[in-house]
Amino acid sequence: MPDRRPIIAIPSRFAATTSALRYSAVVTARALADAVHRAGGEPFLMHPVGADEAAERLAVADGLLLPGGGDLSPSVYGEDAAHESVYDVDAEQDAFDLAAARHALSSGMPTLAVCRGLQVVNVVLGGRLVQHMEPDHRHVVHPVRVRPGSLLAEVTGVEKVEASCYHHQCASSLGEGLEAVAHAEDGTIEAAEPAARRGWFLAVQWHPEDTAATDPVNQRIFDGLVAAARSA
């Protein structure tokens, strides 16, 4: 009998409308779930409420994937005023994602953080965000330089990744213990890792799921997460 697929928890996202449902929904990008499944994992879509129970509920999972989504409230990183471009802020979503990230960091749970996920991890560790970039990185595919010797370099096997981006925010300063391991040509931090490794933990600002089905380099990021979850 084959080994079971490692369970990869993915906090879902609140959506005001979806084409197949009559009311507001709780959703996950299919490309993200497909990339995890293709890597041999079982995507486990979590309802993102009840932050005080996040750690207990994550006990059923072997790994965590913090996905992209709307913006974090600027209040969670110490800023009172929000730029006019800040969108889809949801306090319950923020609280759950932040709690999940705290648990992953403290427990050593294998974790991949994507786009908003990187920002969540950064804020948990005391980092700050640029509320709006000019120009932003929406609908942008650009090369990202990877630092040799990093986990990202080990996982992808390359020094440059073609990164599909959709973000208008980024890290302005990294939180305690985080170090940048990839940059875009304009200097934007495109990936970060804990300087002192405890388990498998990687955060990327781009969306590797966008191209993972056809780009083996981006698929390897999900392969690495699932492999780490399998052996954890």
N, C-alpha and C positions, 0 to 999 in steps of 0.2 A: 504494500500500500504506500503510495507516494506521501512525502512529507506534506503537511498542510501549508497553505499559503500564509505567510506572516500577515497579521492584521495591521494595516496602516490607518490610523485614525486621521480623518480629515474634517475639521470643523466646517460645517456647511455655512452658506451665506444667505441672509435674508434678501428676498427679491420682492419688489412691490407687485410685479406682474410676470407671468410666463405664458407662452403661447398655448400650452397644453392644459393649463389649470385656470379655474375661474377666479381664484382669489390670490392673495399674496402667498409666497412659497418659500421653502427652505431648499437651497440648491447647491450643487457643486458642478464645476466645469467638467464636461464629459472628457475633454482632452486630458485633464489632470487625472481623473479616475482611470482612463485608458492607459496612461503612461505607467501608473502604479501596477495595474493588472498585467500589462505587458512585461513588466519587470519580475512578475511572479508573486506580487503581493495581492492582498484582498483589501480593496478600498472600503473603509468603514466610515460612513458619513454620520458625523455626530451632530446632534441638535445643539446649537451654540447658546444654551441658556444655563443658568445655575452655576455661576463661576465658582461658588464655594464648594461645589461637588466635582469640579473638573479633574482633580488629581485622582479621586476615587474612581471616577468613570473611565479614566484613561488606563486603569489597571488591566482592562481587558485587551488592550492593544500592545503590539510589539514595537511599534514605531509611530511617529507623529509627523504629519505634513501640514504645516501652517500655510494656507493658500493666499492668493491675492484677494482683492475685494475693495470696498470703499475705504475712505480715509479714516484714520484714527482721530478722535477728538483732540485738538491741540491742547486741551486742558490736561491730558494724561502725560504730556511732556513739559508742563509748566508754562504754557502760553494761553493767555486769556482770550485774545482776539483771534478769530479765524479768518484766513484769506477768503475772498469771495469765491474762489475756485474749489474750496474744500467741499466734498460731496459724500452723500450716503453714510453719514456718521450715525452710528447706533451704539448707545451706551452699553446695552446688554451684550452685543457682539464684541465690543472692545474688552469688556470685563472678562468674558470667557476666553478670548484669545490670549490676553495677558496672563491669565491664570494658567492656561495650558502651557505657555512658554516658560513660565516660572517653574512649573513642575518638571518639564523636560530638562531644563538647565540644571535643576537641583538633583534630579534622579539619574541623569546620564542617558535618558531614553534616546534612541536613535531618532534624529529629527532633521527634516528638511523644511526650511522656511522660504517661501516664494513671494517676491514683490512686497505686498503689505506684510507678509510674514517676517521678512527681514526687518521691516520698520517696527513691528511688534517686539521682536527680540531685542532690537536696539534700545527701545524705550524701557523695556523691563530692566535693562542693565544701566539705565541712567543716561542714554544717548539722546540726541536731539535730531529733529527733522527739518528739512526745508519744506515749508508748506506749499510752495509752488515754484517750480523751476522755469526759467526762461532761457532758451526754449525748452519745452517739456520733451519727454521721451515717449510720446504716444505714437503708435504705428511706426515705430523705428526698429530697424534691424541693423545692428552695427557690431563691429568686432570688439571683443572684450579681452584685454590682456590678463592672463592668469599668472599668479606668482608661483614660480617653481618651488617645489617642496611643500606646498599647501595640500590640504585634503582635496580641494577642488582639482588641483593638478593631478593628484593621484587617481581620483575618480574618473576624470575625463581623459587623461593621458595626453593632453595637449597644452600648449602655452597660449593659444588664442581660440576663443569660442565665438561663433556667430550667434549673437544674443537677440532674441525677439523681445522688445520692450513695449510696455504700455503702462507708463507711470508719469505722474506730474510732481511727485515728491521723491525725496531721497534722504539719506542720512547726511546731516551737516557735521555732526561729531559722533564718534562711536562710543558706545557704552563701555563700562569698565570690563576689561578682559577680552574685548573683541578686537580683532585686527582685520584690516582690509586685505583681501587676497585677490582682488580683481578690480580693474578700473576700465571705464570707457575712455576714449580718446580725449573727451572734454574734462576728464578728471573725476567724473561721478563714480562713487564707490558702487561697484556692481556685485560684489560678493564679500562676505565677512565670515570669520570663524572665531571660536574661542582660542585665545593664544595658548592656553593650557588645555590640551585636549582631555575631555572626559567623555569617552564614548564617541559616537559619530554625530556630529552636529555641523550643519552647513546652511548658510543663508545666502540666497541669490536675489538680486534686485530685478532680474529679467524673468521671463516666463518660459522655462525650458519645455513645458508641455506643448507650447505652440508648434514646435518643430520636431518634437521627439519621435514622432511616427516615421519621419523620413531622415532625421539627422542622428546618427548613432552617438555622437558626442553628447548631445543634450539628453538622449535616452539614458546614457550611462549615469547621469545624476540620480535618476529614479532607481536604476539598477543598484547603485551604491547604497541607497537608503534601504531597499528591500533586503539586500545581502546583509547589511548590518543588523536589521531587525530579526533576520533569521538566526543569526548567531548570538544575539543578545541574551 
